[in-house]
Amino acid sequence: MIGHLAHAAGSPCPTFVLDAARLPREDAALLGHLAEARRYLTSAGGAHVLKIALVEPSAHPMFDLDYRFVQALPGGPDRFDVRGSCGHSALAAVVAAARSGMLPRLVPGARVRVRVRNTGDSVVCEVDRAERDEVGFTVTFVQPRPVPFAELLPTGRTRTVLEADGRRVEVSMVASANPYAFVDARAFHVTDEAALFAAGGDLLRRLESLRAAAAERLGWPPGGAFPKIAAVLPAEGGGIAVRAPTVPGWHPTLALTGAVCLSTAARIPGTVPWHITRETDAGDGRLDITTPGGGVAVTAVVSLSGGADGDGALLWSSVARKHVTFQGSFALAPLSHLQFEEVAQCLALSGAV
């Protein structure tokens, strides 16, 4: 089997892309194969590669590519979470699929329609520019029907009180592209953007503990990767400042799905992000999100019923100016010294070796 590495800017690591048609369909056998692939990557210097994308041409007439995300977890090569998705990895998968011949060559104006098997999302990846090893995209999460706000709230509430470390903390749990718990950073005495971005292990530990409580509220294993969590507060230049953990440690920016979910949450009256946008007069159009690694602009388009406060539905969300660098391909088996050199060369592009 051939493996591919591609890195979406803003992602904490490259994505390891594999042809799903060449792997078992049943989860236990599939994850066994992926554990062996992780051991192989680790031997070649790729222990930091914790995102795996499984892709194949879609049999559905509305889509070009079927994509399934697998989050590798620390603590052993056989630890994975398959509950959620990753927007950065979906873009990496599109680039790798085109390079392998699974999709036509990517050219400006081309649109690749991706079916996310983990979450059921429909994602349109429009090519803005295409160079030798780098592709720029505008990404749109399209809803097949208007999704009522109530269906985007896993607990049925705009705010939910969770208990972690002996403290009760209010969060907004929203599921759009991925499930997230959003908490006002000021609940942890982090008062401004500079303090949020400078925060270290103490805030990270508190957020991870709160994330585990959110997982338990949903009936999910607390040691997994989902739901995700993010601390938010008003940004100095307007909009929202955000800091989020990833696997492992702090995310250098914010997951693409996190940006989509945050922009959606900001349009739902009563949520923590909605209240913050009212503090900053962010309005109901494009949401400017500030992260430690730079900014991103996201647009969540909703319809409002004009009825009771909070009634409305999500139509679509869009993120522009995302780009992916293709880092190379290599054979997974049989193992040989030459193939380890090929993997090491690919990983060197991501700064791992």
MARDO-898926 format. One line per 5 residues: their letters; for each residue x, y, z of C-alpha. Coordinates in steps of 0.05 Angstrom, whole numbers, padded with zeros to 5 digits. Example, Ala and Ser with C-alpha at 12.3 -4.5 7.8 and 13.67 -1.06 7.14 Angstrom:
<atoms>
AS	00246/-00090/00156; 00273/-00021/00143;
</atoms>
This chain:
<atoms>
MIGHL	00000/00000/00000; 00022/00071/-00014; 00017/00124/00041; 00017/00199/00030; 00034/00257/00075;
AHAAG	00003/00326/00067; 00003/00385/00116; -00053/00436/00120; -00028/00503/00146; -00051/00513/00217;
SPCPT	-00055/00439/00233; -00011/00413/00290; 00017/00357/00246; 00014/00328/00176; -00041/00280/00157;
FVLDA	-00025/00208/00137; -00071/00191/00078; -00088/00119/00058; -00133/00087/00006; -00194/00061/00045;
ARLPR	-00210/00009/-00009; -00146/-00028/00008; -00162/-00033/00082; -00212/-00075/00121; -00282/-00046/00130;
EDAAL	-00294/-00075/00199; -00267/-00029/00254; -00228/-00079/00295; -00189/-00105/00235; -00181/-00035/00207;
LGHLA	-00152/-00006/00271; -00105/-00066/00276; -00077/-00047/00208; -00072/00026/00227; -00034/00007/00291;
EARRY	00018/-00028/00248; 00022/00033/00203; 00034/00078/00264; 00090/00032/00287; 00121/00039/00218;
LTSAG	00115/00114/00219; 00145/00118/00288; 00204/00076/00267; 00217/00126/00211; 00212/00188/00256;
GAHVL	00138/00202/00249; 00111/00192/00319; 00083/00262/00317; 00036/00244/00259; -00030/00234/00296;
KIALV	-00080/00247/00240; -00101/00193/00192; -00147/00201/00132; -00179/00143/00096; -00204/00162/00026;
EPSAH	-00235/00130/-00036; -00277/00153/-00095; -00349/00161/-00072; -00403/00115/-00098; -00454/00169/-00082;
PMFDL	-00472/00211/-00143; -00470/00276/-00103; -00398/00267/-00080; -00329/00258/-00110; -00293/00231/-00049;
DYRFV	-00311/00192/00014; -00268/00211/00073; -00261/00181/00142; -00219/00212/00196; -00181/00173/00249;
QALPG	-00149/00210/00307; -00089/00173/00335; -00081/00182/00410; -00018/00184/00453; -00004/00125/00498;
GPDRF	00006/00069/00447; 00002/00055/00373; -00066/00020/00380; -00103/00079/00411; -00152/00116/00365;
DVRGS	-00215/00158/00365; -00262/00155/00305; -00320/00196/00331; -00304/00263/00300; -00274/00294/00238;
CGHSA	-00218/00342/00220; -00225/00396/00167; -00150/00405/00158; -00143/00331/00146; -00200/00331/00096;
LAAVV	-00163/00383/00055; -00099/00342/00060; -00138/00281/00037; -00164/00319/-00025; -00093/00339/-00044;
AAARS	-00065/00268/-00034; -00124/00237/-00072; -00111/00282/-00131; -00036/00267/-00130; -00050/00192/-00129;
GMLPR	-00098/00195/-00188; -00160/00182/-00146; -00186/00251/-00166; -00173/00293/-00228; -00116/00343/-00226;
LVPGA	-00132/00403/-00181; -00138/00468/-00220; -00165/00537/-00199; -00240/00536/-00198; -00246/00461/-00189;
RVRVR	-00294/00437/-00134; -00286/00372/-00097; -00347/00347/-00060; -00328/00307/00002; -00373/00262/00042;
VRNTG	-00348/00257/00114; -00365/00187/00137; -00352/00201/00211; -00403/00258/00218; -00445/00257/00155;
DSVVC	-00421/00327/00136; -00420/00350/00064; -00357/00391/00049; -00342/00429/-00016; -00269/00444/-00026;
EVDRA	-00260/00497/-00080; -00190/00506/-00108; -00168/00579/-00107; -00097/00566/-00131; -00055/00505/-00149;
ERDEV	00020/00504/-00150; 00069/00446/-00155; 00064/00422/-00083; 00015/00472/-00052; -00060/00482/-00062;
GFTVT	-00103/00538/-00035; -00177/00527/-00018; -00241/00558/00003; -00279/00506/00045; -00355/00505/00053;
FVQPR	-00394/00460/00099; -00461/00451/00064; -00523/00428/00099; -00570/00383/00058; -00627/00418/00094;
PVPFA	-00632/00476/00143; -00610/00448/00211; -00651/00477/00269; -00608/00507/00324; -00639/00457/00373;
ELLPT	-00606/00400/00334; -00538/00433/00341; -00542/00432/00417; -00523/00362/00443; -00549/00375/00513;
GRTRT	-00611/00412/00488; -00588/00476/00521; -00547/00537/00499; -00509/00532/00565; -00493/00471/00607;
VLEAD	-00460/00469/00676; -00404/00418/00683; -00365/00399/00744; -00289/00390/00739; -00235/00393/00792;
GRRVE	-00287/00408/00844; -00312/00470/00807; -00376/00482/00769; -00364/00515/00702; -00414/00537/00649;
VSMVA	-00401/00517/00577; -00438/00518/00511; -00437/00451/00477; -00448/00458/00402; -00441/00405/00347;
SANPY	-00427/00434/00278; -00372/00401/00237; -00347/00373/00304; -00375/00374/00374; -00344/00428/00418;
AFVDA	-00351/00456/00488; -00338/00531/00490; -00321/00563/00556; -00309/00637/00573; -00235/00640/00591;
RAFHV	-00252/00691/00644; -00283/00635/00685; -00211/00613/00696; -00188/00685/00714; -00157/00693/00645;
TDEAA	-00178/00764/00630; -00152/00784/00561; -00124/00758/00496; -00051/00765/00516; -00062/00725/00580;
LFAAG	-00100/00672/00541; -00045/00662/00490; 00009/00662/00543; -00026/00612/00588; 00011/00547/00601;
GDLLR	00001/00479/00631; -00047/00500/00686; -00101/00525/00639; -00088/00467/00592; -00099/00418/00648;
RLESL	-00163/00453/00670; -00191/00452/00599; -00174/00379/00590; -00209/00363/00655; -00270/00402/00633;
RAAAA	-00268/00368/00565; -00269/00300/00599; -00331/00322/00639; -00364/00343/00573; -00348/00274/00543;
ERLGW	-00379/00240/00603; -00441/00283/00596; -00449/00257/00525; -00435/00185/00546; -00367/00183/00511;
PPGGA	-00301/00158/00539; -00267/00216/00576; -00198/00195/00549; -00217/00204/00476; -00208/00264/00431;
FPKIA	-00281/00285/00426; -00317/00329/00442; -00264/00383/00434; -00260/00444/00479; -00239/00516/00469;
AVLPA	-00232/00577/00514; -00258/00642/00484; -00261/00715/00502; -00266/00783/00466; -00207/00795/00419;
EGGGI	-00169/00860/00424; -00184/00879/00352; -00256/00855/00353; -00286/00787/00342; -00266/00728/00385;
AVRAP	-00199/00705/00412; -00194/00629/00422; -00145/00579/00450; -00157/00504/00444; -00122/00439/00464;
TVPGW	-00106/00386/00413; -00075/00316/00416; -00029/00328/00452; -00019/00397/00481; -00041/00465/00454;
HPTLA	-00065/00472/00382; -00020/00522/00345; -00082/00556/00316; -00153/00527/00316; -00180/00466/00280;
LTGAV	-00216/00483/00216; -00277/00447/00244; -00268/00487/00308; -00272/00552/00269; -00335/00528/00235;
CLSTA	-00366/00506/00300; -00347/00571/00335; -00377/00613/00280; -00441/00571/00284; -00444/00578/00360;
ARIPG	-00436/00653/00354; -00501/00655/00313; -00542/00616/00364; -00572/00665/00415; -00554/00650/00487;
TVPWH	-00489/00613/00477; -00423/00635/00507; -00394/00655/00438; -00459/00693/00421; -00453/00735/00484;
ITRET	-00380/00750/00469; -00396/00774/00398; -00446/00822/00430; -00391/00849/00474; -00348/00864/00414;
DAGDG	-00403/00886/00366; -00381/00831/00318; -00449/00830/00285; -00481/00773/00248; -00437/00770/00185;
RLDIT	-00366/00746/00180; -00334/00726/00246; -00261/00745/00256; -00226/00693/00299; -00158/00707/00330;
TPGGG	-00113/00649/00351; -00041/00646/00376; -00019/00626/00306; -00058/00680/00268; -00128/00698/00247;
VAVTA	-00183/00665/00206; -00249/00693/00180; -00310/00647/00179; -00380/00659/00154; -00438/00619/00182;
VVSLS	-00503/00633/00145; -00567/00620/00183; -00641/00632/00174; -00679/00664/00231; -00752/00647/00240;
GGADG	-00772/00712/00272; -00808/00673/00325; -00786/00658/00396; -00717/00680/00417; -00666/00630/00393;
DGALL	-00706/00601/00336; -00667/00592/00272; -00629/00542/00229; -00559/00534/00201; -00553/00536/00125;
WSSVA	-00478/00533/00111; -00410/00555/00136; -00349/00577/00096; -00274/00587/00111; -00228/00619/00060;
RKHVT	-00152/00622/00049; -00134/00552/00072; -00075/00518/00040; -00043/00449/00039; 00028/00427/00023;
FQGSF	00038/00358/-00006; 00099/00326/00027; 00107/00260/-00009; 00087/00187/-00019; 00120/00122/00002;
ALAPL	00107/00047/00004; 00086/00017/00071; 00106/-00055/00059; 00149/-00094/00053; 00194/-00054/00098;
SHLQF	00262/-00037/00071; 00318/00011/00086; 00302/00050/00023; 00229/00059/00043; 00249/00083/00112;
EEVAQ	00293/00135/00077; 00233/00157/00035; 00189/00165/00096; 00244/00204/00132; 00250/00251/00073;
CLALS	00175/00264/00074; 00176/00276/00149; 00235/00323/00144; 00190/00370/00104; 00146/00377/00166;
GAV	00205/00392/00211; 00202/00325/00248; 00272/00302/00233;
</atoms>
